Amino acid sequence: MPTPRISELTWEAEHSTLRIRRPTAGIVVVTVTGTDVGEHGVAPFAELMKDVEAGPFELFVDARGSQGVTIDVSGEWARWLAAHRASLRAVNMLTGSRFVQLTAAVVRDYAVLGDLMRIYTDASAFDEALAAAKRR
Protein backbone atom coordinates (compact mmCIF):
# COMPACT_ATOMS: atom_id res chain seq x y z
CA MET A 1 0.00 0.00 0.00
CA PRO A 2 1.53 3.38 -0.99
CA THR A 3 2.37 5.89 1.71
CA PRO A 4 -0.26 8.65 1.81
CA ARG A 5 1.09 12.06 0.87
CA ILE A 6 0.26 14.98 3.11
CA SER A 7 -0.98 17.84 0.94
CA GLU A 8 0.94 20.48 2.92
CA LEU A 9 3.83 20.30 5.35
CA THR A 10 5.91 23.12 6.86
CA TRP A 11 9.29 23.16 8.60
CA GLU A 12 10.11 26.29 10.57
CA ALA A 13 13.56 27.09 11.92
CA GLU A 14 15.40 30.12 13.22
CA HIS A 15 16.71 31.23 9.83
CA SER A 16 14.19 29.90 7.33
CA THR A 17 10.86 28.27 6.67
CA LEU A 18 10.32 25.56 4.06
CA ARG A 19 6.88 24.46 2.96
CA ILE A 20 5.90 21.64 0.62
CA ARG A 21 2.41 21.60 -0.81
CA ARG A 22 0.70 19.55 -3.47
CA PRO A 23 -2.08 21.59 -5.06
CA THR A 24 -2.97 18.76 -7.44
CA ALA A 25 -1.65 15.35 -8.48
CA GLY A 26 1.74 15.56 -10.16
CA ILE A 27 2.46 19.13 -8.97
CA VAL A 28 4.69 19.87 -5.97
CA VAL A 29 5.38 23.41 -4.74
CA VAL A 30 8.30 24.07 -2.40
CA THR A 31 8.30 27.54 -0.84
CA VAL A 32 11.46 28.78 0.88
CA THR A 33 11.71 31.98 2.91
CA GLY A 34 14.68 33.35 4.82
CA THR A 35 18.16 31.87 4.54
CA ASP A 36 18.33 28.08 4.46
CA VAL A 37 21.41 27.12 6.45
CA GLY A 38 20.51 23.43 6.66
CA GLU A 39 18.29 23.55 9.75
CA HIS A 40 15.62 21.41 8.07
CA GLY A 41 17.99 18.49 7.56
CA VAL A 42 16.86 15.64 5.34
CA ALA A 43 13.15 15.89 6.23
CA PRO A 44 12.14 17.80 3.05
CA PHE A 45 14.01 15.29 0.87
CA ALA A 46 12.35 12.39 2.66
CA GLU A 47 8.96 14.01 2.06
CA LEU A 48 9.74 14.56 -1.64
CA MET A 49 10.66 10.88 -1.98
CA LYS A 50 6.94 10.18 -1.67
CA ASP A 51 6.46 12.11 -4.91
CA VAL A 52 9.34 10.28 -6.60
CA GLU A 53 7.71 6.98 -5.62
CA ALA A 54 4.30 8.14 -6.93
CA GLY A 55 5.60 8.79 -10.44
CA PRO A 56 6.77 11.74 -12.53
CA PHE A 57 5.94 15.16 -11.17
CA GLU A 58 6.56 18.82 -11.88
CA LEU A 59 8.43 20.72 -9.20
CA PHE A 60 7.90 24.42 -8.52
CA VAL A 61 10.30 26.14 -6.14
CA ASP A 62 9.10 29.54 -4.93
CA ALA A 63 12.18 31.27 -3.52
CA ARG A 64 10.94 34.84 -3.95
CA GLY A 65 11.18 35.26 -0.16
CA SER A 66 14.56 33.60 0.17
CA GLN A 67 17.76 35.47 0.84
CA GLY A 68 19.80 32.42 -0.13
CA VAL A 69 21.13 29.06 0.94
CA THR A 70 24.50 27.88 2.14
CA ILE A 71 26.87 26.12 -0.23
CA ASP A 72 26.17 22.86 1.60
CA VAL A 73 22.40 23.23 1.19
CA SER A 74 22.61 24.13 -2.50
CA GLY A 75 24.90 21.12 -2.97
CA GLU A 76 22.37 18.83 -1.25
CA TRP A 77 19.59 20.11 -3.52
CA ALA A 78 21.76 19.67 -6.61
CA ARG A 79 22.64 16.10 -5.67
CA TRP A 80 18.98 15.27 -4.90
CA LEU A 81 17.75 16.75 -8.18
CA ALA A 82 20.45 14.93 -10.15
CA ALA A 83 19.65 11.62 -8.46
CA HIS A 84 15.91 11.96 -9.16
CA ARG A 85 16.02 13.72 -12.54
CA ALA A 86 14.13 10.83 -14.18
CA SER A 87 11.14 11.50 -11.89
CA LEU A 88 10.96 15.20 -12.74
CA ARG A 89 8.82 16.38 -15.64
CA ALA A 90 10.17 19.89 -15.06
CA VAL A 91 11.70 22.09 -12.37
CA ASN A 92 10.52 25.70 -12.20
CA MET A 93 12.23 28.07 -9.78
CA LEU A 94 11.31 31.64 -8.94
CA THR A 95 14.15 33.69 -7.50
CA GLY A 96 13.79 36.95 -5.62
CA SER A 97 17.37 38.19 -5.84
CA ARG A 98 20.36 38.04 -8.13
CA PHE A 99 22.24 35.93 -5.56
CA VAL A 100 19.48 33.29 -5.45
CA GLN A 101 19.27 33.37 -9.26
CA LEU A 102 23.01 32.64 -9.54
CA THR A 103 22.74 29.87 -6.95
CA ALA A 104 19.85 28.31 -8.91
CA ALA A 105 21.91 28.40 -12.11
CA VAL A 106 24.78 26.61 -10.35
CA VAL A 107 22.37 23.96 -9.03
CA ARG A 108 20.88 23.50 -12.52
CA ASP A 109 24.34 23.07 -14.04
CA TYR A 110 25.65 20.77 -11.28
CA ALA A 111 22.53 18.57 -11.47
CA VAL A 112 22.80 18.56 -15.28
CA LEU A 113 19.15 19.59 -15.61
CA GLY A 114 19.62 21.79 -18.68
CA ASP A 115 16.27 22.72 -20.22
CA LEU A 116 14.45 20.61 -17.62
CA MET A 117 14.92 23.50 -15.15
CA ARG A 118 13.58 26.95 -15.83
CA ILE A 119 14.63 29.87 -13.62
CA TYR A 120 12.11 32.70 -13.27
CA THR A 121 12.79 36.24 -12.09
CA ASP A 122 9.24 37.44 -12.87
CA ALA A 123 6.74 36.32 -10.23
CA SER A 124 3.73 36.70 -12.53
CA ALA A 125 5.33 34.43 -15.16
CA PHE A 126 6.09 31.81 -12.48
CA ASP A 127 2.56 32.04 -11.08
CA GLU A 128 1.12 31.63 -14.58
CA ALA A 129 3.31 28.60 -15.25
CA LEU A 130 2.05 27.05 -12.00
CA ALA A 131 -1.57 27.85 -12.89
CA ALA A 132 -1.09 26.32 -16.37
CA ALA A 133 0.45 23.17 -14.87
CA LYS A 134 -2.54 22.79 -12.53
CA ARG A 135 -4.92 23.04 -15.50
CA ARG A 136 -3.14 20.24 -17.41
C-alpha positions as CSV (number, residue, x, y, z in Angstrom):
1,M,0.0,0.0,0.0
2,P,1.5,3.4,-1.0
3,T,2.4,5.9,1.7
4,P,-0.3,8.6,1.8
5,R,1.1,12.1,0.9
6,I,0.3,15.0,3.1
7,S,-1.0,17.8,0.9
8,E,0.9,20.5,2.9
9,L,3.8,20.3,5.3
10,T,5.9,23.1,6.9
11,W,9.3,23.2,8.6
12,E,10.1,26.3,10.6
13,A,13.6,27.1,11.9
14,E,15.4,30.1,13.2
15,H,16.7,31.2,9.8
16,S,14.2,29.9,7.3
17,T,10.9,28.3,6.7
18,L,10.3,25.6,4.1
19,R,6.9,24.5,3.0
20,I,5.9,21.6,0.6
21,R,2.4,21.6,-0.8
22,R,0.7,19.5,-3.5
23,P,-2.1,21.6,-5.1
24,T,-3.0,18.8,-7.4
25,A,-1.7,15.4,-8.5
26,G,1.7,15.6,-10.2
27,I,2.5,19.1,-9.0
28,V,4.7,19.9,-6.0
29,V,5.4,23.4,-4.7
30,V,8.3,24.1,-2.4
31,T,8.3,27.5,-0.8
32,V,11.5,28.8,0.9
33,T,11.7,32.0,2.9
34,G,14.7,33.3,4.8
35,T,18.2,31.9,4.5
36,D,18.3,28.1,4.5
37,V,21.4,27.1,6.5
38,G,20.5,23.4,6.7
39,E,18.3,23.5,9.7
40,H,15.6,21.4,8.1
41,G,18.0,18.5,7.6
42,V,16.9,15.6,5.3
43,A,13.2,15.9,6.2
44,P,12.1,17.8,3.1
45,F,14.0,15.3,0.9
46,A,12.3,12.4,2.7
47,E,9.0,14.0,2.1
48,L,9.7,14.6,-1.6
49,M,10.7,10.9,-2.0
50,K,6.9,10.2,-1.7
51,D,6.5,12.1,-4.9
52,V,9.3,10.3,-6.6
53,E,7.7,7.0,-5.6
54,A,4.3,8.1,-6.9
55,G,5.6,8.8,-10.4
56,P,6.8,11.7,-12.5
57,F,5.9,15.2,-11.2
58,E,6.6,18.8,-11.9
59,L,8.4,20.7,-9.2
60,F,7.9,24.4,-8.5
61,V,10.3,26.1,-6.1
62,D,9.1,29.5,-4.9
63,A,12.2,31.3,-3.5
64,R,10.9,34.8,-3.9
65,G,11.2,35.3,-0.2
66,S,14.6,33.6,0.2
67,Q,17.8,35.5,0.8
68,G,19.8,32.4,-0.1
69,V,21.1,29.1,0.9
70,T,24.5,27.9,2.1
71,I,26.9,26.1,-0.2
72,D,26.2,22.9,1.6
73,V,22.4,23.2,1.2
74,S,22.6,24.1,-2.5
75,G,24.9,21.1,-3.0
76,E,22.4,18.8,-1.2
77,W,19.6,20.1,-3.5
78,A,21.8,19.7,-6.6
79,R,22.6,16.1,-5.7
80,W,19.0,15.3,-4.9
81,L,17.7,16.8,-8.2
82,A,20.4,14.9,-10.1
83,A,19.6,11.6,-8.5
84,H,15.9,12.0,-9.2
85,R,16.0,13.7,-12.5
86,A,14.1,10.8,-14.2
87,S,11.1,11.5,-11.9
88,L,11.0,15.2,-12.7
89,R,8.8,16.4,-15.6
90,A,10.2,19.9,-15.1
91,V,11.7,22.1,-12.4
92,N,10.5,25.7,-12.2
93,M,12.2,28.1,-9.8
94,L,11.3,31.6,-8.9
95,T,14.1,33.7,-7.5
96,G,13.8,36.9,-5.6
97,S,17.4,38.2,-5.8
98,R,20.4,38.0,-8.1
99,F,22.2,35.9,-5.6
100,V,19.5,33.3,-5.4
101,Q,19.3,33.4,-9.3
102,L,23.0,32.6,-9.5
103,T,22.7,29.9,-7.0
104,A,19.8,28.3,-8.9
105,A,21.9,28.4,-12.1
106,V,24.8,26.6,-10.4
107,V,22.4,24.0,-9.0
108,R,20.9,23.5,-12.5
109,D,24.3,23.1,-14.0
110,Y,25.6,20.8,-11.3
111,A,22.5,18.6,-11.5
112,V,22.8,18.6,-15.3
113,L,19.2,19.6,-15.6
114,G,19.6,21.8,-18.7
115,D,16.3,22.7,-20.2
116,L,14.5,20.6,-17.6
117,M,14.9,23.5,-15.2
118,R,13.6,27.0,-15.8
119,I,14.6,29.9,-13.6
120,Y,12.1,32.7,-13.3
121,T,12.8,36.2,-12.1
122,D,9.2,37.4,-12.9
123,A,6.7,36.3,-10.2
124,S,3.7,36.7,-12.5
125,A,5.3,34.4,-15.2
126,F,6.1,31.8,-12.5
127,D,2.6,32.0,-11.1
128,E,1.1,31.6,-14.6
129,A,3.3,28.6,-15.2
130,L,2.1,27.1,-12.0
131,A,-1.6,27.8,-12.9
132,A,-1.1,26.3,-16.4
133,A,0.5,23.2,-14.9
134,K,-2.5,22.8,-12.5
135,R,-4.9,23.0,-15.5
136,R,-3.1,20.2,-17.4
